[in-house]
Structures are given as C-alpha cells and as structure tokens.
Amino acid sequence: MVCLRGAAARVGGRTLWRDVDLSVAAGEFVAVLGPNGVGKSTLVKTILGLQPAAAGEVRVLGGRPGRANHRIGYLPQRRGFDATLRIRGVDVVRLGLDGDRWGIPLPGSARFARRRRAAEARVAEVIDLVGATGYAHRPIGQLSGGEQQRLLIAQALVRRPALLLLDEPLDSLDLPNQGAVAALLGHVAHAEGVSVMIVAHDVNPLLAYLDGVVYLAHGAAVTGTPDEVINGPALSRLYGSPVEVLCTSDGRLVVVGAPEPPAVHADRHADRPSGARDGSR
Ligand SMILES: Nc1ncnc2c1ncn2[C@@H]1O[C@H](COP(=O)(O)OP(=O)(O)OP(=O)(O)O)[C@@H](O)[C@H]1O
C-alpha cells in the first residue's frame, strides 16, 4: 500500500530525513513517531504527493504519490471545532462523501433519491463503526474532543479508503479517549482491512494494536515492529548517543536519554489532564 525506498525529504533548503525505507501492507497499523519538527507530517505529505520526495522512490497504492488520493482518507492536524458551530456530526461525516462533488443529480429524480439513500446508509454505517451513533445528530461544536475525533475518523472512512493517514489524532485527548481511539483504529486496520498510518507523540496508547513503527530522529529513520524499533540499542544507533527504553510495571514504554527535548505542543495540550505524559520520548 505504501513503499518508500531510500526516500528523502527536503523543505526550505533543509534535508529533514534521508534513506528512509518503509513498507505498509494491506490492513497494517503503523505509527510514525519522533520528536517535534523531525518531519513526521512531511512524511504524510510525501505519501499524499503534496511534498515531492527529494530522493529515492515512493509508491502509494501501486502508483506515484497523489495519483490515488481518492482512495486515501486523510485526517490532518487540527485544534478542534468552535463551540458555537451548529453543523451536526452526521453532516460532517456526509461532507467526506460528497462535499467536493459537483454535478449531483437534480432533486426529485429517481437517481437523486437512490443516491441519497445509499449515501445515508453509508454514513450511518460508518458512524456506527466508530461508535458515534448516540451523538452524531448533535452540533459538532458541542461534542467532546474524543467524540469529535471519532466523527472525523468516520468522515475519513466514509468513502471506503484503502489507506487512512492520521496526523496526531490522539493529541489533546485524555488518556481513556486516546485508548478508545487507538482501539478503534486497530479495528479499522485489522477487521476492515484498511491500512492505517498514524502520526503520534506517545506510542503507549497504540502499542497493543500496532504492527509497525517508523521512528524518525536525527535525519534518519528506523522501521520495523514496535519491539524491533523501540528498544535501547536501535534508538541509540538512530540518535548516535545512549538511549534507554524503560518498561513500567503496567507495560508503558518510556524513552530516556533521547537528545531532543520533549515533543509537547503546549498550545494543543492545554486541556490535557494533569499527570498525563508523553511516554514514548
Ligand atoms: N513548506 C515548508 N517550508 C519550509 N519549512 C517547512 C515546510 N514544511 C515543514 N517545514 C519545516 O520542516 C520541519 C518538519 O516539519 P513537520 O511538520 O513535518 O514536523 P513534525 O515532525 O510533524 O513536527 P511536530 O511533531 O511538531 O508536528 C519543521 O521545522 C517545519 O517548520
């Protein structure tokens, strides 16, 4: 579904990363990890064809990046909806189906009625899949961050994408909601067969569900299973200095000694509960 060989990204005259090899198969759930500014979002943009690779080869859904974007669901970084926004959750999901389409059949025609029924059925199906049926008819601005996030995931899924790309969807969710959204994405990958790539700062909520990890740091990447990547020797080689990975009694991983400062977006973490931490760094 996604294949990078010796890929490099260059923005503003600066090489962010190089020699990145990565393969994501159908139905795999892969996290893109690493400190602030290392180029995680740029990797997603490279896969979408919004940022040309500076070197190497990038193939997405069997072709050049950008060619098959209609088969990709994309959830960009965001800050949340204004509390006064009146549009309902169900309408937000529906926008993912036909929000960009022109030439919709005339109201009153049989084709229009058929299409509307099929669209309504698909929207209801995907809202059910993300567990948002109970609140999808409320204004999205009045929903919690976790509820909004589920509806946005439904929007990204409504066209039955083969690949789902999510840029920090767990950011600013509390720990129970991070866990719930991680479980939902694991289900989307493993039960629905969608390949899922997620940019994240904390691997811990995702660990139980992940098939693979891309860890970007120091202009390079390590890729593999979570066990292959998130360990002291692999991260020490990547950073070029001693890094330890500690495992807490409840199975959380804490990376100690990584040279970069913690990757916290203070602005987007304002509503984070006290005591919540970013354990993967
Ligand atoms: N179009 C651009 N022109 C110049 N610099 C850019 C451009 N896009 C991104 N950058 C820079 O490239 C670096 C990597 O950005 P990117 O958003 O990919 O990082 P990230 O790992 O996703 O960061 P974060 O964890 O903070 O979201 C940043 O320093 C950013 O300012």
The ligand as a Gaussian input file, in Angstrom:
#p B3LYP/6-31G(d) Opt

LIG

0 1
 N        6.837000      24.017000       3.325000
 C        7.802000      24.176000       4.230000
 N        8.777000      25.091000       4.066000
 C        9.760000      25.239000       4.972000
 N        9.851000      24.510000       6.100000
 C        8.901000      23.582000       6.314000
 C        7.831000      23.359000       5.401000
 N        7.045000      22.355000       5.889000
 C        7.616000      21.983000       7.052000
 N        8.712000      22.711000       7.297000
 C        9.621000      22.565000       8.456000
 O       10.077000      21.238000       8.432000
 C       10.197000      20.722000       9.755000
 C        9.388000      19.459000       9.894000
 O        8.008000      19.775000       9.889000
 P        6.923000      18.654000      10.174000
 O        5.629000      19.374000      10.372000
 O        6.991000      17.623000       9.124000
 O        7.464000      18.031000      11.537000
 P        6.744000      17.089000      12.578000
 O        7.710000      16.014000      12.925000
 O        5.415000      16.645000      12.086000
 O        6.597000      18.092000      13.803000
 P        5.553000      18.157000      15.020000
 O        5.794000      16.956000      15.863000
 O        5.960000      19.414000      15.702000
 O        4.170000      18.235000      14.434000
 C        9.754000      21.858000      10.666000
 O       10.900000      22.504000      11.137000
 C        8.928000      22.738000       9.776000
 O        8.977000      24.073000      10.212000

